[in-house]
């Protein structure tokens, strides 16, 4: 019998190792492309979320002749009624059933009676429109918020639970960031408020579109800031002690989500974050910077309902010029 017929056919060990090595190289080449494609899809979905929120703002404005406030307070005497702008947007985000469960005569607090506690149930309801797909933790980043006693005159400590929002208002600029932005542009004097002002229930027209005199296509309404109960220095999670961990304002129904005055920070800050000129993707701490998990920058919602993606390397002045509503800066390129 021919001995050649008895030979087994198959791969040798060397051949198998070569094939495995080739597969490994191909996976290494393809994986970044797959990850980039996934991030591109997440980034598009995130921009679409902001677009939907922008349309809700404009439908709200068409109905009430003004944008909602950044947050509402009903002073002067306790009990205070604190409200988020997110609650008012619900009917214009196809969330009318959820809005109908909220009684705007009361705050959403754990310490209040049945109505206040029912309001907490509403604002702790996760809504996909307010969540960026690139943010870690998904839609279920429920957290505990707090307003310490004395935050407003006569205010007792109140707490609530809130569902996340990866988008917050652009309240204005101050501190180190404002000083750097306007150092060569006449100084930081004048109005440095953002498009949406905090107001009382009795003064809803303070946020009329006509008051955005810098132009709706040149002024932000909102920007990305990773919400929920996790805190980041860049993309590295950091620990933040109480009570600040409850003061983040990272929820769509959290009144503190309407108070984000940008003082800036530094790259890779620790807690407490020092002020600085870094304003995008340095930290998600309230007041420190805008923040996302998109490589290279963040999305911003303009007052005309368009959406822009800004590089994290944008200079302080053009960024500040788009945050302020009526300072009258000559708007330059976002480079």
N, C-alpha and C positions, 0 to 999 in steps of 0.2 A: 504494500500500500504506500502511496506517495505520502511521505512525512509532511509535505507542505500543507496537505489537507487537514492535518491535526492541529495546526496552529490556530489559536483563538484570535478572533478579530476584536478590536476595541482600542481604547486610548491607553497610552502609557501614562505613568504618573507625571512625567515631564510635560506631556501634551495637556493633561488635565490642569496642571498648574499654569500653563501658558494661557489656556482658555479662561481660567478664573481670573488671571491677571488682566486679560483683555476686557472681560466683563466689568471688573473693578474700575478700570480706566474709563470705560464708557459711562458707567454710573456716575463717576466723579465729574465727567464732562456734562452729563445731562441734568444732574440734580440741581445745580445752580440755575439752569434755564427753567426747570420746572418750578423752583421756588420763586424765581422772578415772575413767571407767568401767574402764579397764585397771588403774589403780592400785587401785581397789576390789577387783577380782578378785585382783590380786597380794596385797593385804593379807589377803583372806579365805584364800588359799592358805597364806600365812605363818602365820596363826593356826591353821590346820588342822595344819600341821607341828608346832607347839608342842603342840597337843592330842594328837597321836599320840605325841610324846615323853613327855608327861605320863602317858598311859596305859601306856607302856612302864615308866616309873618305878614306877607302882603295881603292875603285874604283877610287876616285879622284887621289890618289897616283899612282895607276897603269897607269892612263892616263897622268899625268903631272910629274911623278917621284919625287913627294914631296907632303906632306900634305899641305892644305891651311894654310895661316898665321892665327894667332889669330885675327888680323885685319890688314888692309892695309892702307898706307898713301902714297900719291904721292907728295913728297916735291921737291925742297925747297921753291918755290915761290907760292903764292896764284894764282888762286884758288886751295885749297887743294881738293884732291879726297880721301875721307875716305870711306872704304868699310868693310863690315863684311864678315867673313868666311862663314856664312850661305848662302850668295848669291851664292857662288861658288859651294856649295853642292847641290843646287836645281836640276840640271840635273840628279844627282845620287840618288835622292829621288823621282823620277818619277814626277818631277815638271818642265820639260823642257818648256812647254808653258809659265809658270810664269817667268822662267829665260830669255826667249827670249824677254820679255817685259822690261828687265832691261838693261840699257846702262851703262856698266862698265867704260866708259870714264868720268862719272860724279858721284858726291856724290848724295845721296838721301837727299835733303833738301827742306824745305818749301820756303826758300828765293831764291832759284835758278830759272832758267828759266823752260820752259815746260818739258825738259828732266829730270831735277833734281826732279821736282814735280811728274813726272810719275814714277820715281824710288821710291818715297815715297809711292805711291799707291801699289807697289809691296811689300815693306817690311812691310806694314800695313795689309797684307793679312794673316789671321790666318791659320796656318797649324797644323793639329792634331798631326803630328809626333813630334813636339816640345813641346807638352803640356802633362803634367802628369795628369792622371785622378783624382788623389787625391788632387790636388791643387784647392783651392776655386776659384770660378769665371769662371771656364771653359775656353773655347777657345777665348772668346771675351774680353780679358783684354787689349784692345788697350790703349796705353798711349802716352804721348808727351815726346820726348827726346830732350836734349839740349847739345850743346858744347859751353860753355861761350867764349866770346871774349878773345883771348890770351891763350887759352888752348894749342895751338901750336903757335909758333912765327908767327905773322901776321894773325892769324885766326880770322875772324869776328865771332860774335855770329851766330850760325846756329841752326835750330830746325828741327825736323822731327816727324813723327808718326810711331809707330812700333807695330807689333803684338807680343804676348808673346812667350817667350821660358823659360821653366822650367829647362833648361840645359845650362851651361856655361863652357867655357874653364877653365883650371887650370893653370893660368899664372905663378905662382911661390909662394914662401913663403917669408915673411919679418916680420919686427917688433917684437912685443912681442911673437907671435906664433913661429917664427923662432928661437928666442933666447931660448925659453923654449925647443923646439924640439932638438936643438943641444947643450944644456948646458952640457950634459954628453957624447957628441959625437964629440968632436973636435972643437966646436964652429961653428957659422953660416957662416963662410967664404966660398969662392968658389962660383960656379954657383948655384943659387937657382931658375933658370928659369924652367918653366914647359915645356911640350912637344911641344907646339905650340908657336912660337915666333911672335911678331909683326914685320912686315917688309914692304918694299916698293915693288911696282910692278916690279921693276928692279932686285929684289933679291929673286925670288920665291924658289930657291933651298936651302934656309937657313932652311927649315923645312923638309929636307930629313929624311926618316925613320932611316937611318944610324947614324944620329946625336943624336938619343935617345940611348946613350951608356949605360944607366942603364938597358936597356932591355924593349921591348915593352910589355911584360907580367907583368912588375913591375912598369909601368909608366902610369899615368892617361892621357887621352885626355880631358875628360869633367867630370863634376859632377853635381848633382842636385842643383839648386838654384831657388827657387820659383820666377818666373818672373812677368812681368806686372807692374801694377801701385799700388799695395798694398804692404805695408811694415809690417813685422812681427818681434816681439820679442817672440821667441818660436812659439806658435800658436796664440798668441794674436796680433791683428792688432794694429799698432801704427801710429801716424801722423808724417810725415816727411815734413819739410818746403821746399819751393822752394829756390834756384834752385836745391837742391840736389835731389828732387823728380824726376827731369828730367835726372839725372846723373846715374840712377840705372843700365842702360844697360841690361834690362830684356827682350830683344826681339831677335828673331833669325836673324833679319836683322840690328840690332843696333850695330854699331862698338864697343860701350862700353861693349858689351857682351863678347868681346874678351880680356878684361882687368880686371881680377879678381885675384889680388895678395892677398894671404891670410895672414892677420895680426892677425886673431883671435879676439875673444871678450869674454864676460862673459855671464853666464847664466842670462836670462831675462834682457837684456840690454835695456836702454832707448836710445833716440837719442840726441846727437851723441853717437854712441856705443863706449865704451872704448875698447882698445885692451886687449886681454887676451889669454888664452889657449883653450878656447872652440871653436871648429871648425866645428861642425856638429849640425844642428837643433837649433842653438842659435838665429840666425837672418838671414834674406835674404838680408841684406844690403851689397852692393858690397864691397868686401874686408874683410868682417867680418867673414862669415862662409858659408859653404854649407848648404842647407836648403831644407827640404821637409815636407810633411804632412804624411809621412809614420811613424808609431810608431817605435821609436828606432834607426833610421838611414837613410841613403841616398844611392842611386845607384851611381856608378861611371863607366864610360866607359874607359876601358884600351886601350892602343895604339895597342894592337893586336886584337881589336874589341870585346873582351869578356866584360862581365858586372859583376860587383861585388856589393854586398850590404854590406856597412860598418856600424858597430855599432857607435852610437853617443858618446860612451864612449871610442873610440879608443885613444890610447896614441898619443901625438904630434909627436914623432920621426918617428914611422912607417908610419904615414900619410904623413909627410913631405917627407919621402924617396920616396914615390910613386908619389908625385907631381913633384919633380925635375927630370930633364931629363938626367943629366950628372954629378951629384955631387959625384957619386961613393959610396953611403952608402951601408952598409951591410943590406940587406932587411930582417927585422924580421917579426914575426907574427903580424897580424892586430888584436890584442887583447888589 
